[in-house]
Each structure stands twice: as C-alpha cells, then as structure tokens.
Amino acid sequence: MSQPNSSGSSGCQALGLTPARGVLSLIGGVGGGSAATIAFGVWAWIDGQEHPCRLQADFSGRDRILGRDVMNRLDILFRGTAGEVVVNP
C-alpha cells in the first residue's frame, strides 16, 4: 500500500492527532474505489454522549464524514432541505 500524501496532515493537526500514532489503512467509497488513509481510534461527542469510533483521515478532500461505526449506534434524522440533523437518544 502506498503512503498517503501529506496534504491531509493539517486536518490531523487541527484535531490534535499525530499521524505517526495512526495505522495505515484503506478507505473505501460507495463507488467501489479505495484510497490510502491513516486510521485512529477516537471518541466522538454527539448530543451529550461519547461514542467510540474509528477516524480515517481523508487526504483527497476536506470532507468530515460521520462513519457507519457511529451512525449504526444512533437514531439520526438528516433533514437536508432544512439543514438540520436530529439525534434521538
């Protein structure tokens, strides 16, 4: 697997993550493609509760996407036209 490029390192710095402490991995997309990434075990604070999750650095873009490992544990309503996200306990 090739090493991810360094353009995403600023995102890691903004989150206080040290790339050397992550694990080289692959991130897959809905279109079937994959790209090299660095994965971290972190905690997400959502609606007043902590949830363990896997954070994968996206070195090809600036997106911040909540992964299935977190979303599958929650009841979440995405209201795109209203620009709202509702998290039910």
Rosetta blueprint (number, residue, H / E / L):
1 M L
2 S L
3 Q L
4 P L
5 N L
6 S H
7 S H
8 G H
9 S H
10 S H
11 G H
12 C H
13 Q H
14 A H
15 L L
16 G L
17 L L
18 T L
19 P H
20 A H
21 R H
22 G L
23 V E
24 L E
25 S E
26 L E
27 I E
28 G E
29 G L
30 V L
31 G L
32 G L
33 G L
34 S E
35 A E
36 A E
37 T E
38 I E
39 A E
40 F E
41 G E
42 V E
43 W E
44 A E
45 W E
46 I E
47 D L
48 G L
49 Q E
50 E E
51 H E
52 P E
53 C E
54 R E
55 L E
56 Q E
57 A L
58 D L
59 F L
60 S L
61 G L
62 R L
63 D L
64 R L
65 I L
66 L L
67 G L
68 R H
69 D H
70 V H
71 M H
72 N L
73 R L
74 L L
75 D E
76 I E
77 L E
78 F E
79 R E
80 G L
81 T L
82 A L
83 G L
84 E E
85 V E
86 V E
87 V E
88 N E
89 P L
